[in-house]
């Protein structure tokens, strides 16, 4: 019987991973522990020693994989950006043909988007509380993340305008930014209240944002 650590190379089974695979596994372990350390101690409060201690790893070994804590932080933020990019592009904005179709799209995107944060609160703390103080490169990465989300949202709005279930006079760029601002603020607020159920709180935000978009707040 094969154990869980077996790897296949061109049909030949090896009971041990290659050097490259071992290096990648170790790199992933560093990132995983670093995410915990940054979320607990903050970017400025954390240091390489904290991460290495959790891994029982010498500093020399650590520096084979990352130059410094900023290097690790950038990698973590980039991975969050990649995950958000998948969320924002997994649905086709042009598939909606009615207000009800758009409602279903909104609900699906909102839940998938916020699930990233309620399933792993460390990601939310990293993005909403630590990233802005981690230097210009990180801030620029966050701006790219926001810009990507806004561009994707614009496509949903333009589709609705073209098919007649949205107002024809929408200011698309500004409206898209306003919508994403509500979503990001919802994520941030969910992270602020550690004692509440994050899934329930996220669903409340999704419902509120959908009500504003689809129904308005005036009689």
C-alpha positions as CSV (number, residue, x, y, z in Angstrom):
1,X,0.0,0.0,0.0
2,X,1.3,3.4,-0.9
3,X,1.7,6.0,1.8
4,X,0.5,9.6,1.5
5,X,3.9,10.9,0.7
6,X,4.3,8.9,-2.6
7,X,5.0,10.8,-5.8
8,X,4.8,9.7,-9.4
9,X,7.4,10.6,-12.0
10,X,6.6,9.4,-15.4
11,X,4.9,6.3,-14.1
12,X,7.6,5.4,-11.6
13,X,6.6,5.7,-8.0
14,X,9.0,7.3,-5.5
15,X,8.4,7.1,-1.8
16,X,10.3,10.4,-1.3
17,X,9.7,13.8,-2.9
18,X,12.5,15.3,-5.0
19,X,14.7,18.0,-3.8
20,X,12.7,20.6,-5.6
21,X,9.5,19.3,-4.1
22,X,10.9,19.3,-0.6
23,X,12.0,22.9,-1.1
24,X,8.6,23.9,-2.3
25,X,6.9,22.2,0.6
26,X,9.2,24.0,3.0
27,X,8.5,27.3,1.3
28,X,4.8,26.7,1.7
29,X,5.2,25.9,5.4
30,X,7.1,29.2,5.9
31,X,4.3,31.1,4.2
32,X,1.6,29.4,6.2
33,X,3.3,30.1,9.5
34,X,4.1,33.6,8.5
35,X,0.5,34.3,7.8
36,X,-0.3,33.3,11.3
37,X,2.5,35.4,12.8
38,X,1.6,38.5,10.8
39,X,-2.1,38.2,11.7
40,X,-1.3,37.8,15.4
41,X,1.6,40.3,15.9
42,X,1.1,42.6,13.0
43,X,3.5,43.5,10.2
44,X,5.7,45.7,12.4
45,X,5.5,43.5,15.5
46,X,6.5,40.3,13.7
47,X,10.1,39.3,12.8
48,X,11.9,36.5,11.2
49,X,12.7,34.9,14.5
50,X,9.0,34.6,15.3
51,X,8.4,32.7,12.1
52,X,11.5,30.6,12.3
53,X,10.7,29.6,15.9
54,X,7.3,28.3,14.9
55,X,9.0,26.2,12.3
56,X,11.9,25.1,14.5
57,X,14.1,26.4,11.6
58,X,17.4,28.1,11.8
59,X,17.8,31.6,10.4
60,X,20.3,30.4,7.8
61,X,17.8,27.9,6.4
62,X,15.0,30.5,6.4
63,X,17.1,32.9,4.2
64,X,17.4,30.3,1.5
65,X,13.8,30.9,0.7
66,X,13.0,34.6,1.5
67,X,15.2,37.6,1.9
68,X,13.3,39.2,4.7
69,X,9.9,39.5,6.3
70,X,8.8,42.1,3.7
71,X,9.6,39.6,0.9
72,X,7.3,37.1,2.7
73,X,4.5,39.7,3.2
74,X,4.6,40.6,-0.5
75,X,4.2,37.0,-1.5
76,X,1.2,36.5,0.8
77,X,-0.5,39.6,-0.5
78,X,0.1,38.5,-4.1
79,X,-1.5,35.2,-3.3
80,X,-4.6,36.9,-1.9
81,X,-4.7,39.0,-5.1
82,X,-4.6,35.9,-7.2
83,X,-7.5,34.3,-5.2
84,X,-9.6,37.5,-5.6
85,X,-8.9,37.6,-9.3
86,X,-10.3,34.1,-9.6
87,X,-13.4,35.1,-7.7
88,X,-14.0,38.2,-9.8
89,X,-13.6,36.4,-13.1
90,X,-15.2,33.0,-12.5
91,X,-18.6,34.3,-13.7
92,X,-19.3,35.7,-17.1
93,X,-20.8,39.2,-16.6
94,X,-22.5,39.0,-20.0
95,X,-24.6,35.9,-19.1
96,X,-27.2,37.9,-17.1
97,X,-30.2,38.9,-19.2
98,X,-32.5,40.2,-16.5
99,X,-32.6,41.8,-13.1
100,X,-33.1,38.4,-11.5
101,X,-30.1,37.0,-13.3
102,X,-28.0,39.9,-12.0
103,X,-29.4,39.3,-8.4
104,X,-28.1,35.7,-8.6
105,X,-24.7,36.8,-9.9
106,X,-24.4,39.4,-7.1
107,X,-25.3,36.8,-4.4
108,X,-22.8,34.3,-5.8
109,X,-19.9,36.8,-6.2
110,X,-20.6,38.3,-2.8
111,X,-20.6,35.0,-0.9
112,X,-17.5,33.7,-2.7
113,X,-15.7,37.0,-2.2
114,X,-16.4,37.2,1.5
115,X,-15.9,33.5,2.1
116,X,-12.2,34.1,1.6
117,X,-12.2,36.2,4.8
118,X,-14.7,34.3,6.9
119,X,-13.0,30.9,6.2
120,X,-9.6,32.3,7.1
121,X,-9.7,35.4,9.2
122,X,-5.9,35.7,9.0
123,X,-6.3,36.9,5.4
124,X,-8.7,39.7,6.4
125,X,-6.4,40.9,9.1
126,X,-3.5,40.9,6.7
127,X,-5.4,42.9,4.0
128,X,-7.4,45.3,6.0
129,X,-5.2,46.0,9.0
130,X,-1.6,45.3,8.3
131,X,-1.1,45.8,4.6
132,X,-1.4,49.6,4.4
133,X,1.5,50.1,6.8
134,X,3.8,47.6,5.1
135,X,5.3,50.0,2.5
136,X,4.6,51.4,-0.9
137,X,5.0,48.1,-2.8
138,X,2.2,46.5,-0.7
139,X,-0.1,49.5,-1.1
140,X,0.4,49.4,-4.9
141,X,-0.5,45.7,-4.9
142,X,-3.7,46.5,-2.9
143,X,-4.5,49.2,-5.4
144,X,-4.1,46.7,-8.2
145,X,-6.4,44.3,-6.4
146,X,-9.0,47.1,-6.0
147,X,-8.7,48.2,-9.6
148,X,-9.1,44.6,-10.9
149,X,-12.3,44.3,-8.8
150,X,-13.6,47.6,-10.1
151,X,-12.9,46.7,-13.8
152,X,-14.8,43.4,-13.4
153,X,-17.7,45.2,-11.7
154,X,-17.9,47.7,-14.6
155,X,-18.5,44.9,-17.0
156,X,-21.6,43.7,-15.0
157,X,-22.9,47.3,-15.0
158,X,-22.4,47.8,-18.8
159,X,-24.1,44.5,-19.5
160,X,-27.1,45.5,-17.4
161,X,-27.3,48.9,-19.2
162,X,-27.0,47.3,-22.6
163,X,-29.8,44.8,-21.9
164,X,-32.1,47.3,-20.3
165,X,-32.4,46.1,-16.7
166,X,-30.1,48.9,-15.4
167,X,-30.4,52.7,-15.7
168,X,-28.9,54.0,-18.9
169,X,-27.4,57.0,-17.2
170,X,-25.1,55.3,-14.7
171,X,-21.7,56.7,-14.2
172,X,-20.1,53.3,-14.6
173,X,-16.5,53.9,-13.3
174,X,-17.7,55.7,-10.2
175,X,-20.6,53.4,-9.5
176,X,-18.3,50.4,-9.8
177,X,-15.9,51.9,-7.2
178,X,-18.8,52.7,-4.9
179,X,-20.1,49.1,-5.0
180,X,-16.7,47.6,-4.4
181,X,-16.1,50.1,-1.5
182,X,-19.3,48.7,0.2
183,X,-18.1,45.1,-0.3
184,X,-14.6,45.8,1.1
185,X,-16.0,47.7,4.0
186,X,-18.2,44.8,4.7
187,X,-15.2,42.5,4.8
188,X,-13.4,44.9,7.1
189,X,-16.3,45.2,9.5
190,X,-16.7,41.5,9.8
191,X,-13.0,41.3,10.8
192,X,-13.5,43.9,13.4
193,X,-15.9,41.9,15.5
194,X,-14.1,38.6,16.4
195,X,-17.0,37.4,18.7
196,X,-19.6,37.4,16.0
197,X,-20.3,34.6,13.6
198,X,-18.3,35.7,10.5
199,X,-20.5,33.8,8.0
200,X,-23.7,35.2,9.4
201,X,-22.3,38.7,9.5
202,X,-21.1,38.4,5.9
203,X,-24.5,37.3,4.7
204,X,-26.0,40.3,6.4
205,X,-23.7,42.6,4.5
206,X,-24.3,40.8,1.2
207,X,-28.1,41.1,1.7
208,X,-27.8,44.8,2.6
209,X,-25.6,45.6,-0.4
210,X,-27.9,43.7,-2.7
211,X,-30.9,45.6,-1.3
212,X,-29.2,49.0,-1.9
213,X,-28.2,48.0,-5.5
214,X,-31.5,46.4,-6.5
215,X,-34.2,48.0,-4.4
216,X,-32.8,51.3,-3.1
217,X,-33.4,52.7,0.4
218,X,-36.2,55.1,-0.3
219,X,-39.9,54.4,-0.6
